[in-house]
């Protein structure tokens, strides 16, 4: 028989399909441009190519949500690469050649990246973990973030002053950005079902059917990232349990906290689920076989940074058209 989706499930499936099609169209356009620009006579072993990267624009809107969070995280990664190429590597080269240069102070955003990327307790890990629970909520995610980082003395995290758990602030290299967290858990799941993906493949529209190869690639990459994500969460759970046994009197700083019934203390999730801020037990992770949006985004960003690091980079900054 046919299982009918609820209104919210249908809306999520629609949004996931729209995003997958948009991504596939973008990949198709890039492929067509690359084929058109392919130089005659360029060998596969030694291709002649110049890669152009249009860097993300830093965003600080009236309301900053999951999308701005993702974009600004990418900005921090690219800024770190820019610092390495422009300041660190140039200074090291001058020193190696015996050239005396004045020390240049530059904003080092390593600690900001740690806020995002620290295993098990970074912002990315905390949201990915919460997105894996059936009853996971935006409020519980925000509470975990605040409880984990408010006493960490990380200058890049600013805890909310009020009691409402729906915002937190990050001190980016470009300035302070307050993020509003409602809707983040759902956006991070973004489930693209097999049936919906099959509908693309069997579409009567030739162009849409042609995009099926890109959609399948997205699914393969998502599955690979999901396996890596599941292994990381499994290792984190084992480490957290051992940490609790050894350090029951201390807050488990390296492991992602889960809120416990309003007591103000945090602890690693117990076997069989954890509790929401209201004290209700959360179900075990559901999407252990699905990669979250952030996990896929970070994997793509890792590949981009690896490619950029293998090239000779030149940066063009602050180019604006005349007004």
Secondary structure, DSSP 8 states (H G I E B T S, - for coil): ------HHHHHHHHHHHHHHHHHHHHHHHHHHHHHHH--TT--STT---------------SSB-HHHHHHHHHHHHHHHHHHIIIIIHHHHHHHHTT-----------HHHHHHHH-TTTSHHHHHHHHHTBTT--HHHHHHHHHHHHTTS--TTEE--SSS--SEEEEEETTEEEEEE-TTHHHHHH----HHHHHHHHT-SSHHHHHTHHHHHHHHHHHHHHHHHHHHHHHHHHHHHHHHHHH-TTS--TTS--EE-TTSS-EE---TT--B-TTS-B---BS-TTS--HHHHHHHHHHHHHHHHHTS------------
